[in-house]
Amino acid sequence: MATNSKKEPTSAPASSHEPSSYEAALAELEQLVAQLESGDMPLDQLLGGYQRGAALLQFCRGKLQAVEEQVKVLDNGVLKAWSPAA
């Protein structure tokens, strides 16, 4: 019984490691979104790109949530509206 073991090489559009910072994740996410929206990404890479984007979005949301919790602690448990200095 012969099986077809030939696989097409697929390269992910971005690495799967955790970003070093919020800013790095956001920059990678912006670049990935631009690639996805351009329509130039091969079909076999679209799903991987989408999955990486979802992971980056989750990372960014987690970082923002952590900062929000720190602000609550600094403001005695009450999240206050931010207003720029005049």
N, C-alpha and C positions, 0 to 999 in steps of 0.2 A: 504494500500500500504506500504509494508515493504522496508526499505532501508538498505543497508549494511553500518553501521556506524563504523565498525571495521577499525581502521587505524593502520598501522605499525608505530612503533616509529622510528623517524629519528632524529639522533643527528648530528648537524653540526660539521665538523671537526675542526672548529675554531670559535671563538666568532665573533659576527657581530658588535662589538663596534669599534669606530675609534681608531687606534693605538695612543700611547702616543708620539711617535717620528718616524722619518724616519727610524732609526736603528731598532726599534721594528717592524715596518711594514715589513722591508726587511727581518728580521729574521723569522717572521711568514710566509712570502711569500716563502722563501727558504724551510722552513719545509713543507709547503703545496705542493710545487712543487715536493719535494722528495716523499711525500705520493702518489700524483697523478701518478708519474712516476713508482712507485714501483708496481702498479697494485694490491695492497692489500686493497685499499679502496672499500667498498661495493658500488655496482652500484647505490643504492638509495642516496648515499652521494656524488657521483661524481659531479653532477650538482651544489650542494651547495658549494662544494670545488672550482669548477671552478668560480662560482660567487664571492666567497670570494676573490679568487686570483685576479680577475679582479678589485674588489674594492680596494684591497691593491696596485695593480699596479697603479691605478688612483691616490691614495693617494701619493705614492712615486713620481710619475710624477709631481703632484701639488707642492710638497715640493721642488723638484729640479728646477721647473720653478720659484718659489718664490726666491730661492737662486740666480738663474741666473739673475733675475731682480734686486736684491740687488747689485750684482756684477756690473751690467751695471751702476747703479746709482753711485757706488763708482768709476768707471772708466769713469765718465762724459758721460754716454750714449753709450759708445763703448765697446762691449764685446771683450776683448782681449784674445788671445790664452794663455793658461797657460803653463808655462815651469818650471820644478823643479829647485830649486837653485843648483848651481854647487858646 
